[in-house]
Amino acid sequence: MRVVVVWAVSTLTMLVLAGILPDFQLQSDDGDSITKIAFTAAWGAGAFGLLSALVWPVLVRALLIVPALVLGLLVFFLNGSLLLLALRLIPDGRGAANPETAVVVAAVMSAVASATSTALAVRDDNAYRRRLSRLADRRRRRSGADSGRCGPPGTVFLQLDGVGHDVLAHAAETGLMPTVAQWLADKEEGHRLTPWRTDWSSQTGASQLGILHGSNHDVPAFRWYEKETGDVMVSSRPASALELQRRAVERTRDGGLLTLDGASRGNLFSGGADQLALVLSMAARFGKGRRSRAGYFAYFSDPANAVRTALSFVAEVGREIGQSTRARLRKVTPRVKRGGLYPFIRAFATVVERDVVVSAVIGDMFAGRTAVYADLVAYDEVAHHSGPHSHDAERVLARLDRSLALIAKVAEHTPRAYRIVLLSDHGQSPGETFEGAYGLTLKELVRAGCGLPVPRRAQRTRSASEARDAVRIALHRPVAEGEEEPFSRPSEPVVLASGNLGLISFPDIRGRASREQLDRSRPALLGTLANHPGVGFLLVRSERHGSVVLGRGGTEVPVPELADGQGPLAPFGPGAAAAVRRTDTFPHVADIMVNSMYDGATGCVHAFEEQIGSHGGLGGEQSRPFLLWPAGLSAPVAPGGELVGAEQVHRVLRRWLRECSGPQVPLAQGGDEADGPLRAAG
């Protein structure tokens, strides 16, 4: 009956379009009766629907080598071609349209058919459940498995990028995320929520590398300068991400969390999975199985998906333009520029990437994969430019909750049971940018401290954005490592930003520069930085004390003597001293590490790039992400314990995989045995 209804609605749509569009006709030149025209429309709609169902998947599979966004645009022209073919199949040649009109008609008909089918399924929940069950049964029959659920449960890890613990808890309490609220409300079989603490580098590159590969050693920031090669490593660039992944695998001697029957969707790193979609570290590889196209095929094989996503993309661009215009007219502060390509980058993150990743996850669940890890970056991208507590960001959370509800409903019909684990890689701290608060960038301040000329109008510090680089990858545009920080003279400092964490390196000084060397060559620099009101503290090597942390008024504390709540680290809360000590041991720590100020009363920091919601350093909610897990799994840490660092989160997730599926995932040498609290909790 649903097929009949969709066919009837498509027929009516074709009739209406024939009456509106002058270059689209469904009758002979001499005219036809209403009955004849209706029959012609029904024939054309039926032929178009049949061709879409049979020919479309073959076309998409043949075009998987085309860049993702180009394929999304090509969808319309292919759809129009199928419509022209359908019109040629109408008897007596009564259907005709020029190519431009055919594209419009095909897009409208696909959208209407998809909306009608979706509306019917929503109104009949039982029918929706039966359809999912039939899909699952069909897959099981193809694989020769039993009709009932069998085997141990699988695990789906869903990363809500940038969503802090307090933001998620508030969204659940206020009903903004009803699915999460429902999980938390069930005290017996629901989910449990706990915060965890990031490393000093509170950003996706460090956190996700540690979570998926068990080590984020020597990842001091989102981007950093390596003196021995002269390269700027950027976590979201394919070549850099691939190198970071290689280093982590070499250090742990293990492929990653998803080595056995795993799938990685929308991540920076693969986690050792064979099934990949939108994985940046694999984007530069062209070998078989490495093009990360399975997710695109699964999604674009349905032309209605492409049309629906395209319409949502356009709506999201309009929404962003409207929201940014309203903020500008109301003179909302703090505020950053949101023009240029940003509306399209936001739409890619909140619509295209979300839809493709969610579709890939659903496909993995129907395929019965053991472990799936997916990253949804929508909130993080919007919060950077609108603020982590803004109305814009809250609307994104509500839409993400609907995606969670869809995945949870699908889990009821998959060939194996699934446990859904929700987590984030970091939070975000609000605050005006460093430049907005003080009228100069960190790079300008450094140049002034070095006695170098400061340009009257310095180049704006670009924002670190995974979504921006993901768009370039999807378009197959080259992404040059270190392109945002050109430097020609070795005597000039390299100044990089990672949220409210700044990194300063001096190419003319071999190895890690010491405080004494800097005082001799640039005597005003350290004092200028340490005493600036927008700077919280500095980390620099000392020839006498190993390394020291510098604060205002000449405060100097050797790193081994650092303590939480004391000295320059006093405002930054528990764990700050240990985080700084760990980063100080990294081979590629910058000559000067600069953490912005943090106001404990307001929770605000000052980002060194164009972001009013930032992460990357210490201070506030950015260092407090969350972990939400089913009650049937063991607690992450022993009672009274604390979950600290992405590497410890990795060990927790490994333990949960063993609890779900048995000891199938290869263990890193010295893994859990070295982790006392985890062993006690297990």
C-alpha positions in Angstrom: 0.0 0.0 0.0 2.9 2.4 0.7 4.2 1.8 -2.8 0.8 2.5 -4.3 0.4 5.7 -2.2 3.9 6.9 -3.2 3.2 6.1 -6.8 -0.1 8.1 -6.7 1.6 11.1 -5.0 4.4 11.0 -7.6 1.9 11.0 -10.4 0.1 14.0 -8.9 3.5 15.8 -8.5 4.3 15.1 -12.2 0.9 16.5 -13.2 1.4 19.6 -11.2 4.9 20.2 -12.6 3.6 19.7 -16.1 1.1 22.4 -15.5 3.6 24.8 -14.0 6.7 24.3 -16.2 6.4 25.4 -19.8 9.1 23.0 -21.1 7.6 19.9 -19.5 4.7 18.2 -21.2 2.7 15.0 -20.8 0.4 15.2 -23.8 0.7 15.2 -27.6 0.9 18.4 -29.5 -2.8 18.1 -30.5 -3.9 17.8 -26.8 -5.3 14.8 -24.8 -8.1 14.1 -22.5 -7.6 14.5 -18.7 -7.7 10.7 -18.4 -5.1 10.2 -21.0 -2.8 12.8 -19.4 -3.3 11.2 -16.0 -2.4 7.8 -17.5 0.7 9.3 -19.1 1.8 10.8 -15.7 1.2 7.5 -13.9 3.3 5.7 -16.6 6.1 8.2 -16.3 6.1 8.2 -12.5 6.1 4.4 -12.4 9.0 4.2 -15.0 11.0 6.8 -13.1 10.6 5.0 -9.8 11.5 1.7 -11.3 14.6 3.1 -13.0 15.6 4.8 -9.8 15.3 1.5 -7.9 17.2 -0.7 -10.4 19.6 1.5 -12.3 20.6 4.1 -9.6 22.7 1.8 -7.3 24.7 0.6 -10.3 25.4 4.2 -11.4 26.5 5.3 -8.0 28.8 2.3 -7.5 30.4 3.1 -10.9 30.9 6.7 -9.8 32.5 6.1 -6.4 35.8 7.4 -7.7 34.2 10.9 -8.0 34.8 13.2 -5.0 31.9 13.0 -2.4 30.6 16.5 -2.8 30.9 16.4 -6.6 28.9 13.1 -6.5 26.3 14.9 -4.4 25.9 17.5 -7.2 26.1 15.0 -10.0 23.1 13.2 -8.4 20.8 15.9 -9.8 22.0 15.5 -13.4 21.9 11.7 -13.2 18.4 11.9 -11.7 17.4 14.2 -14.6 18.9 11.7 -17.1 16.8 8.9 -15.6 13.7 11.0 -15.9 14.4 11.7 -19.6 14.8 8.0 -20.1 11.5 7.3 -18.2 9.7 9.9 -20.4 11.0 8.1 -23.6 9.4 4.9 -22.3 5.9 6.5 -22.3 3.8 5.1 -25.2 3.3 7.4 -28.3 6.1 9.8 -27.1 3.7 11.9 -25.1 6.3 12.9 -22.4 8.9 15.5 -23.2 11.2 17.9 -21.3 14.4 19.7 -22.0 17.4 18.6 -19.9 17.4 21.6 -17.5 13.7 21.1 -16.7 14.2 17.3 -16.3 16.8 18.0 -13.5 14.2 20.1 -11.7 11.4 17.7 -12.1 13.5 14.7 -11.0 14.7 16.5 -7.9 11.2 17.5 -6.9 9.7 14.1 -7.5 12.5 12.3 -5.5 12.0 14.7 -2.6 8.2 14.3 -2.6 8.5 10.5 -2.9 11.0 10.4 0.0 8.9 12.7 2.1 5.7 10.8 1.5 7.4 7.4 2.3 9.0 8.8 5.4 5.7 10.4 6.6 3.9 7.1 6.1 6.5 5.2 8.1 6.4 7.8 10.9 2.7 7.6 11.2 2.8 3.8 11.3 5.5 2.9 13.7 4.8 -0.8 13.4 5.3 -0.7 9.7 8.7 1.1 10.3 9.7 -1.7 12.7 8.6 -4.4 10.2 10.6 -2.8 7.4 13.8 -2.8 9.6 13.2 -6.4 10.6 12.8 -7.4 6.9 16.1 -5.7 6.1 17.8 -7.5 8.9 16.3 -10.9 8.0 17.3 -10.4 4.4 21.0 -9.8 5.4 20.9 -12.8 7.7 19.6 -15.0 5.0 22.3 -13.9 2.6 24.9 -14.7 5.2 23.3 -18.0 6.1 22.9 -17.0 9.7 19.9 -18.0 11.9 16.8 -15.9 11.8 17.1 -15.0 15.5 19.7 -12.9 17.2 22.9 -14.9 17.8 26.4 -14.4 19.1 27.7 -11.8 21.6 26.5 -8.2 21.4 28.4 -5.7 19.4 29.4 -2.2 20.5 28.7 1.2 18.9 30.9 4.1 20.1 29.4 7.4 19.2 31.6 10.5 19.7 29.8 13.8 20.0 32.7 16.0 19.2 33.2 18.9 21.5 30.2 18.3 23.8 31.3 18.8 27.4 30.0 16.8 30.4 28.0 19.8 31.8 26.6 20.7 28.4 25.3 17.1 27.9 23.9 16.9 31.4 22.1 20.2 31.0 20.7 19.2 27.6 19.3 16.0 29.1 17.8 17.8 32.1 16.1 20.4 30.1 14.6 18.0 27.5 16.8 19.2 24.7 18.1 15.7 24.2 15.2 13.4 25.1 17.0 10.2 24.0 19.9 10.8 26.3 17.5 11.8 29.1 15.6 8.5 28.6 18.8 6.5 28.8 19.8 8.3 32.1 16.4 8.0 33.6 16.4 4.2 33.6 18.4 3.4 36.8 18.3 -0.3 36.2 19.0 -1.0 32.5 19.8 2.5 31.3 23.1 4.4 31.0 25.5 5.9 33.4 27.3 9.2 33.0 30.7 10.4 34.2 33.2 13.1 33.2 36.7 12.4 32.3 39.7 14.7 32.2 41.7 15.3 29.0 45.4 15.9 28.7 46.8 19.4 28.4 46.1 19.3 24.7 42.3 19.1 24.9 41.5 18.6 21.2 40.4 15.9 18.8 43.8 15.0 17.5 45.3 14.1 20.9 42.1 12.7 22.4 41.0 10.5 19.5 44.5 9.2 18.8 44.7 8.1 22.4 41.2 6.7 22.5 41.5 4.7 19.2 45.2 3.8 19.2 46.1 3.8 22.9 48.8 6.5 22.8 48.9 10.2 22.2 52.5 10.6 23.3 54.2 13.6 21.6 51.0 15.3 20.5 51.5 18.7 22.3 48.7 20.5 20.4 46.4 20.6 17.4 49.3 21.9 15.3 53.0 22.1 16.1 56.4 22.7 14.5 59.0 20.0 14.3 62.5 21.5 14.0 64.3 18.4 12.6 62.1 18.4 9.4 60.9 22.0 9.4 57.3 20.7 9.1 54.2 22.0 10.8 52.1 19.0 11.9 48.4 19.6 11.7 46.1 16.9 13.3 43.4 17.3 10.7 45.6 17.0 7.6 45.8 13.6 6.0 49.6 13.3 5.8 50.0 14.5 9.4 47.2 12.2 10.7 48.6 9.2 8.9 52.1 9.9 10.5 50.6 10.3 14.0 48.7 7.1 13.5 51.9 5.3 12.4 53.8 6.7 15.5 51.1 5.5 17.8 51.0 2.0 16.3 54.8 1.8 16.5 54.7 2.9 20.2 52.0 0.5 21.3 52.8 -2.3 18.8 49.0 -2.7 18.3 46.7 -1.9 15.4 44.1 -0.1 17.5 40.7 -0.4 19.2 38.9 -1.6 16.0 41.4 -4.1 14.7 39.0 -7.1 14.7 35.8 -6.7 12.6 35.7 -2.9 13.3 34.5 0.1 11.4 35.7 3.7 11.6 33.4 6.5 10.5 34.1 10.2 10.3 37.2 10.0 12.4 40.7 11.5 12.1 42.2 8.0 12.6 41.3 4.5 11.6 41.6 2.7 14.9 42.9 -0.3 12.9 39.5 -0.9 11.3 39.1 -2.4 7.8 35.8 -0.6 7.1 36.4 3.1 6.6 34.4 6.1 5.7 35.4 9.8 6.0 38.6 8.8 7.8 41.2 11.6 7.3 44.3 9.6 8.0 43.3 7.2 5.2 42.3 10.0 2.7 45.7 10.1 1.1 45.9 6.4 0.4 44.6 5.2 -3.0 45.0 1.4 -2.7 42.1 -1.0 -2.8 39.9 -0.7 0.3 41.5 2.5 1.3 39.4 5.0 -0.6 36.8 5.1 2.2 33.9 5.0 -0.3 31.6 2.4 1.3 29.8 5.0 3.3 29.2 7.1 0.2 27.8 4.2 -1.8 25.5 3.1 1.1 24.1 6.6 1.3 24.0 7.9 -2.3 22.6 4.6 -3.7 19.2 6.0 -2.8 18.6 9.1 -4.9 16.1 10.4 -2.4 19.0 10.6 0.2 21.0 12.8 -2.1 18.0 15.1 -2.7 17.0 15.2 1.0 20.6 16.0 2.0 21.0 18.6 -0.6 17.8 20.4 0.5 18.9 20.2 4.1 22.3 21.5 3.1 20.7 24.6 1.5 18.4 25.1 4.5 21.4 24.9 6.9 23.3 27.5 4.8 20.3 29.8 5.0 19.9 29.1 8.8 23.6 30.1 9.4 23.2 33.3 7.3 20.1 34.2 9.2 21.6 33.4 12.7 24.8 35.3 12.0 22.9 38.3 10.6 20.7 38.4 13.7 23.7 38.2 16.0 25.3 41.0 14.1 22.2 43.2 14.2 21.7 42.6 17.9 25.4 43.3 18.5 25.9 40.0 20.4 29.3 39.7 22.1 31.6 38.0 21.9 31.3 37.4 18.2 33.5 36.3 15.3 33.2 36.7 11.6 31.0 34.0 10.1 31.0 35.0 6.4 32.8 33.8 3.3 32.7 30.0 3.0 31.8 29.3 6.6 28.1 28.8 6.0 29.0 26.0 3.6 31.5 24.5 5.9 29.0 24.5 8.7 26.4 22.9 6.5 28.8 20.2 5.4 29.6 19.3 9.1 26.0 19.5 10.4 24.2 17.9 7.4 26.4 16.0 4.9 28.9 14.5 7.3 26.2 13.7 9.8 24.0 12.0 7.3 26.7 10.0 5.7 28.2 8.9 9.0 24.9 7.9 10.6 24.0 6.0 7.4 27.3 4.2 7.6 26.8 3.3 11.2 23.4 1.9 10.5 24.8 -0.2 7.7 27.5 -1.5 10.0 24.9 -2.5 12.5 22.9 -4.4 10.0 26.1 -6.1 8.8 26.6 -7.2 12.4 30.1 -5.7 12.9 31.7 -6.2 16.3 32.8 -2.6 17.0 31.9 0.7 15.3 33.4 4.1 16.3 31.9 7.2 14.7 32.5 10.9 15.2 29.8 13.5 14.8 31.4 16.9 14.5 28.3 19.1 14.1 28.2 20.6 17.6 31.9 21.3 17.7 31.9 23.3 14.5 28.9 25.4 15.4 30.0 26.0 19.0 33.4 27.4 17.8 31.7 30.2 16.0 28.4 30.7 17.9 29.5 29.7 21.4 29.2 26.4 23.3 26.1 27.6 25.2 24.4 29.5 22.4 21.0 28.8 21.0 22.6 27.8 17.7 24.6 25.1 19.4 21.6 23.9 21.3 19.6 23.4 18.1 22.5 21.2 16.8 22.3 19.1 20.0 18.6 18.5 19.4 19.2 17.3 15.9 22.1 15.1 17.0 19.7 13.5 19.6 17.4 12.6 16.8 20.3 10.8 15.1 20.9 8.9 18.4 17.2 8.0 18.6 17.4 6.6 15.0 20.5 4.5 15.8 18.9 3.2 19.0 15.8 2.2 17.1 17.8 0.4 14.4 19.6 -1.5 17.2 16.3 -3.2 18.0 16.2 -4.9 14.6 19.9 -5.7 13.9 21.1 -9.3 13.6 23.0 -9.0 16.9 22.3 -6.9 20.0 24.3 -3.7 20.3 25.4 -1.7 23.3 25.6 2.0 22.5 28.4 4.0 24.2 28.3 7.7 24.0 31.4 9.8 24.6 33.2 13.1 23.7 36.8 13.9 23.1 36.8 17.3 24.8 34.5 20.1 25.8 34.6 23.8 24.9 35.2 26.8 27.0 33.6 30.1 26.0 35.3 33.5 25.8 36.3 36.4 23.6 39.2 35.9 21.4 42.7 37.1 22.5 42.7 39.5 19.7 39.2 40.8 20.4 40.0 41.3 24.1 43.4 43.0 23.7 43.6 44.3 20.1 46.5 42.2 19.0 47.2 38.5 18.1 49.6 36.3 20.0 51.9 36.4 17.0 52.0 40.2 17.2 52.8 40.0 20.9 55.6 37.6 20.3 57.1 39.7 17.5 56.9 42.8 19.8 58.7 40.9 22.6 61.4 39.8 20.1 62.0 43.4 19.0 60.7 42.5 15.5 58.4 44.9 13.5 54.7 44.4 14.0 52.5 44.8 10.9 49.9 47.5 11.2 47.3 45.0 10.1 48.4 41.4 10.8 47.0 38.5 9.0 44.0 37.0 10.9 44.8 33.7 12.8 42.9 31.0 11.0 40.6 28.7 13.0 41.6 25.1 13.6 38.7 23.2 12.1 38.3 19.5 11.3 35.3 20.3 9.2 37.2 22.8 7.0 39.8 20.2 6.1 37.1 17.5 5.7 35.5 19.6 3.1 38.8 20.0 1.2 39.3 16.2 1.4 35.7 15.5 0.1 36.4 17.8 -2.8 39.8 16.1 -3.4 41.5 19.5 -3.0 45.1 19.4 -2.0 45.8 20.2 1.7 49.4 21.4 2.1 51.0 20.7 5.5 51.8 23.9 7.4 50.3 26.2 4.7 48.9 28.6 7.3 52.3 29.5 8.8 54.7 30.5 6.1 58.1 31.7 7.4 61.1 32.5 5.3 63.8 33.7 7.8 65.1 31.2 10.4 65.5 34.0 12.9 61.8 34.7 13.0 59.6 32.8 15.5 57.0 30.2 14.4 53.8 31.0 16.3 51.0 28.5 16.2 47.6 28.4 17.9 45.5 25.5 19.2 42.5 27.1 20.8 43.7 28.9 24.0 47.1 27.1 23.8 49.9 28.9 21.9 53.2 27.3 20.7 56.3 29.4 19.9 59.3 27.8 18.3 62.6 29.3 17.1 64.0 27.6 14.0 67.4 29.3 14.5 68.0 27.5 17.9 68.8 23.8 17.6 66.8 21.6 19.9 64.5 22.9 22.5 65.4 26.4 23.4 66.2 27.2 27.1 65.1 30.2 29.1 68.7 31.3 29.4 69.2 31.2 25.6 66.0 33.2 25.1 67.0 35.8 27.7 70.3 36.3 25.9 68.9 36.6 22.4 65.4 38.1 23.1 65.6 39.5 26.6 62.2 41.1 26.7 60.2 38.2 25.3 59.5 36.0 28.3 58.6 38.9 30.5 56.3 40.4 27.9 54.4 37.1 27.6 54.3 36.1 31.3 53.0 39.5 32.5 50.4 40.0 29.8 46.9 39.9 31.4 45.6 37.5 28.7 48.3 34.9 29.4 47.9 32.4 32.3 51.3 30.8 32.3 54.3 29.7 30.2 56.2 26.5 30.1 59.9 26.8 29.0 63.0 24.7 29.5 65.6 25.9 32.0 69.3 24.9 32.1 69.3 25.0 35.9 65.9 23.5 36.8 65.1 21.3 33.8 61.8 23.1 32.9 59.9 25.9 34.7 56.5 27.4 34.6 56.4 31.2 34.5 53.6 33.4 35.7 53.0 37.1 36.4 55.1 39.2 38.6 58.2 37.1 38.0 56.7 33.9 39.5 58.8 30.9 38.6 58.1 27.3 39.6 60.2 24.3 38.5 58.1 21.6 36.8 58.9 18.9 39.4 57.5 21.2 42.1 54.3 22.1 40.4 51.1 21.5 42.5 47.4 21.9 41.7 45.9 25.1 43.1 49.2 26.8 43.7 51.3 29.3 41.8 50.5 30.1 38.1 48.4 26.9 37.9 46.1 27.9 40.8 43.0 28.8 38.7 43.2 25.7 36.4 41.9 23.1 38.8 42.9 19.5 39.6 45.1 17.7 37.2 46.8 20.7 35.7 50.2 20.1 37.2 50.3 16.4 36.1 49.1 17.5 32.6 51.9 20.0 32.3 54.5 17.6 33.6 53.5 15.0 31.0 53.6 17.4 28.1 57.0 18.6 29.2 58.4 15.2 28.4 57.3 15.2 24.7 60.1 15.4 22.2 58.3 18.0 20.1 57.1 20.3 22.9 57.5 23.9 21.7 60.2 26.2 22.9 57.5 28.2 24.7 54.1 26.8 25.5 51.6 29.6 26.3 48.3 28.9 28.0 45.8 31.7 28.0 44.3 33.1 31.2 41.2 31.4 32.8 38.5 33.1 34.8 37.1 30.5 37.2 34.1 32.7 37.9 32.9 33.0 34.3 34.6 29.9 32.9 36.0 32.0 30.1 39.4 31.7 28.3 40.9 33.6 25.4 41.4 31.6 22.2 44.5 32.6 20.1 42.4 31.9 17.0 39.0 33.1 15.7 36.8 31.1 18.1 34.5 32.1 20.8 34.1 28.5 21.9 37.5 26.9 22.1 39.5 23.9 23.2 43.1 22.9 23.1 44.6 24.0 26.4 43.7 24.1 30.1 40.9 26.0 31.6 37.2 25.3 32.2 34.8 22.9 30.4 37.2 22.1 27.5 39.1 19.7 29.7 35.9 17.9 31.0 34.3 15.7 28.3 31.9 12.8 29.2 31.5 9.1 29.0 28.0 7.5 28.9 27.8 3.7 29.0 25.2 1.0 29.4 24.6 -0.1 33.0 25.4 -3.7 32.0 29.1 -2.8 31.5 31.5 -2.4 34.4 32.3 1.0 35.8 35.1 2.8 34.1 37.1 3.3 37.3 36.9 2.0 40.9 34.5 3.9 43.2 36.1 7.3 44.1 38.5 7.0 41.2 38.9 9.5 38.3 39.2 8.8 34.6 42.2 10.8 33.4 43.6 11.0 29.9 42.6 9.6 26.5 44.9 6.6 26.9 43.0 5.5 30.0 39.7 5.9 28.1 41.2 3.6 25.5 41.9 0.9 28.1 38.3 1.2 29.4 36.8 0.8 25.9 39.1 -2.3 25.3 37.8 -3.8 28.5 34.2 -3.2 27.5 34.8 -4.9 24.1 36.2 -8.0 26.0 33.1 -8.0 28.3 30.8 -7.9 25.2 32.6 -10.2 22.8 35.3 -12.1 24.8 39.1 -11.7 24.5 39.1 -11.0 20.7 40.8 -7.6 20.5 44.6 -7.8 20.5 46.0 -6.3 23.6 48.9 -3.8 23.7 51.9 -5.0 25.7 51.7 -3.9 29.3 48.1 -2.6 28.7 45.6 -3.1 31.4 48.1 -4.9 33.7 49.8 -1.5 34.4 46.5 0.1 35.2 45.7 -0.4 38.8 42.2 1.4 39.1 41.0 -0.4 36.0 42.1 -3.8 37.2 40.2 -3.2 40.5 37.1 -2.0 38.7 37.2 -5.0 36.3 
